[in-house]
Amino acid sequence: MLKWLWLSLVLFAGDQASKLWVVANFDLYESKALLPSLNFTYVHNTGAAFSFLSSAGGWQRWFFVGIALVASITLTIWLSRLKSSERWMAVTLSLILGGAIGNLFDRISYGYVIDFIDVYYQAWHWPVFNIADCAISIGVVMMLFDTFFGQTGSDSK
């Protein structure tokens, strides 16, 4: 099932291209409205999801790099062991892997993750995120769906 790595590669490339575009066209903390309740807002996230541990003093960079490396290796091994009928899980793991590698690349290269998608309602803002975060989130939701509702997408029913 390693044939699904192309999806991870496409996600990684799209994530990195979008981040490079934001860096080239925005100043740090600059924000531009796209739609009602959606802005492009360029920020650096030194923490994990939702800026968890972002002010921890720097050690968290290598901690999160380590976690992402272990997760990426584990996901790749898991993907390689799937049966050809387990397409849903292959897509799920490929989405998570592509997102994890996209954010891992940022952490190693810059020491932070580039985020820019700012969703809000009135004065409340969801933490700013990126395409890699979207891929991870969609993959996790798909995995939960599979966990609770069975062998979704499998030919072995």
N, C-alpha and C positions, 0 to 999 in steps of 0.2 A: 504493500500500500504506500510505499514511498513515492509512487507516481503522483501523489497529492502534494508533494513539496512545492510544485509549481505555484499552488495557491498561496503558500507561505511566502514564496519569493515575490509574487505579484503584490501582495499586501506590504511586504517590507519595502519594495521599490516605490509604491504609491505613498506610503507613509513618509519615507525619506524625501521624496520629491515635494510633497506638500510642506514639509518642515523647511526645506531649503527655500521654497517659494515665500513662505512667511518671513523667514529671516531676511531675505533679499528685499522684501517690500514693506516691512513694518519695523518700527522702532520698538524696543522692549517696552512693554506695557501699553503700547498703542492699541486702540480698539476702534473697529469700524462696524457699524450696523449692517447686517446683511438682510435680515428679515425681522419682523416683530418677534421678539424673544430669542434672537440668534445674532451673536456678534462674532467677528474674528478678533480675538484679543491675544496678543503675543506675550507669553510668560515663560519663565523657566521654572521647572518643578524639580527641586533637589530631593524631594521625598518620594514616597510611593503613591499609591492611589489616594486621591483626595488630599494630597500634600502631607500624608502621614509621615512623621519624623523629618519634615523638611528643615527644621531648625535644630537638628541634632548635632551640628558642629562639623560635619564632613565625613565621619566614619560610615554613615549610612550609604554613601555612594558605593563603596566596595561590598558592603553587606548586600545591597540590592543587586549588584552585578553578580555576586555569588549565587543568590537565589535564582536569578534569571538564567544563569548558565546551567545550574542543576535542573531547573524546570525545562529548559530547551532540550537538554540531552534526554531527559525522561520522556518528554513528548515525542521526540524523534524515535526513541526505542519503542514506545507504545504504538506509534504510527506504523512502524516497520513490522509489528507483530499482528496487526489487524488482518482479518480475513477479507478477501475481495468483496464479499457481500456487505461488509460493514462501512458502506459509503458515508452514511450520516456521521458516524464517529470520525471517519477520516477527514471530512470537511471540518468538523468541530475542532479536532486537534490541530489541523492546519491553520485555522483562523487564530487559535490561541498562540501557536508557535510563531506565526508571522508577526503578530502584535508584540509578543515577548521579545523577539529578536530586534524589532524596530526600536523599542524603548531601551533595550540592552545596548544597542549601537550608540544611542545618544549618551547614555550614562558613561560608557567607556570613552567616547570621543570628546564630550563636553563637560562631564561631571553633573549633568542635569538632563532632564527630558524637556523637549520643546513641546509646549501645549498651545493651542490656539482656538479651539472650538468652545465658545462661551454661550451656554444655554441659560436663559433666565426667565423669571416671571416677576414683573413689577420690580421690586428692589431685591428679590431673592435670586442669587446666582448659584447654579450647580458648579462644582469645581471645574475649572477649564481643563479640557482634555484634547486628545488627538486621534488620528485614524487608527493607530496601533491600539489605543485604549478601546475604540469601538470594536475592533476585530476580537480583542480578548473578551469583551463583554458579550458580544453576540455568540462567541464560541462557548462561553460558560453557560449562557441561557440555553443553548442547544444541548449541552451536556446535561443540564438539569432536566430539561424536557425529556431527554432519552432515559435518564435515571427514573423519572416518575411515570413515564408513559410507555416504557418498554423499548424494544428493538426498532425504533423509528428508522425508516429508510433501509432496513435490512431485507434482503430477499429470503431470509431463512425463517420467516413466520410460518 
